């Protein structure tokens, strides 16, 4: 492998990423296929066999209408609880970093160390997510596939000893190509490679590698499972020829932005609450699963991925069969179910639930307006699709990538024009709130360069001389006024992590406990504003305030 790594590192940019892109794309596509099959079988065995309930499926998954009702309603809470328990035991016994949705872990690897994803996480994530979602937990299938392919990119970075820059690209294209493959959206996946790692910026280095990797992963996945759009050609007959409809799309955008903010806040509120729960971590997903199962007795649509229910909202006939109160309440109910399933430590994605939440937001607007308002389309599909784009595109802080991805998933390129106003408004609302569903995202490339600088800089280069305080009564040994300590071998990033507030400082000590100096946030800000071509003092101070 050292010879192979040396050969690859010696290639030019195009040839290097042609080789690496094809390899990562093949693994991403195969990983998506394996996870799809595992999830299908788990759903059939757990939710169908034990729970006596078959959820509807999207057109690309067979288009089944589902069982319609529970044959053993009493079993549903037990099955979802059991799935959470088994998933929790697997994750927290073998790979605790596989808890939750997984995409944040991949983004964190991009920013911190592209070689940090352990190989075992891939297998643990695949099995635990199939069990969580297959038993009825509310989660998406994109998070596991993203972590699988990003994990392989991380593995390549280790065994081929890729440069930090190439390692970051390998992880980023793994994230996007895995998601693009499982959703059958190669162009959206390629754009997502560069968009998902930042809140307000784009990683342009990954565009060409992302295009190569995404088309390869899409071809591999499609060879086994077909190339049709996940939700069929939902709005192929729609033509934007009435500017008056922009008012309704604007309303969808505003509501989607507000719902997106609630989704992010609600999800991480649940994460915090479950982390404080005085029970072992392995039991928390079981508690969350039990609560989701009880909620599903009233609103079955919260179970599983929910893609089949999105399919049913795309035509007026099936949408009208769903009670209005469920359509209106479902966005909030799906937020709660996802927070309980994944926020408790269960394994699964949060991308898919975000689209389900957005879809029912658009469906609710159509159901309310259709009988009374002018210029409302005859089919709910345009409102549903734009709701999907606006809700998750805004809260993921990747509006363009998600817009293209949903257009590919629904075969609805004609909706791009009216969707712009909805996505723009939703994004502005979410951006103003400061929220994002992916907490590992950094603001921009400048902040990313800063974090990498702090991570590789020893704290001893930044520290100031010791400031002793001698006890006059006892004559005790000098000590610093700092409340916390870091080792002299630590990085500046480690020192920042040890500071609780903007006024805190830390003492720099050696293994014997001898104080060599201290460092504060102001020390770091003054040091960072000096090096040329790094970043500005204003940016440094803004970053320090977020630690």
Secondary structure, DSSP 8 states (H G I E B T S, - for coil): -HHHHHHHHTS-HHHHHHHHHHHHHHHHHHHHHHHHHHHHHHIIIIIIIIT-------GGGT-----SS-SSHHHHHHHHHHHHHHHHHHHHHH-GGG-BTSHHHHHHHHHS-TT---HHHHHHHHHHHHHHHHTT---BSHHHHHHHHHHHHHHHHHHTT--HHHHHHHHHHHHHHHHHHHHT-HHHHHHHHHHTTBSS---GGGHHHHHHHHHHHHHHHHHHH-SS-TT-STTTT-----GGGHHHHHHHHHHHHHHHHHHHHHHHHHHHHHHHSSS-HHHHHHHHHHHHHHHHHH-GGGSS--HHHHHHHTSHHHHHTS-HHHHHHHHHHHHHHHHHHTTTT-B-BSHHHHHHHHHHHHHHHHHHHHTT-TT--SSSHHHHHHHHHHHHHHHTT-HHHHHHHHHHHHT-GGGHHHHHHHHHHHHHHHHHHT--S-TT-BS-HHHHHHHHHHHHSBGGGT-B-------TTT------S-SEEEETT-BHHHHHHT--STT-EEEEE-TT--EEEEEEHHHHHHHHTTSTTT--HHHHHHHHHH-
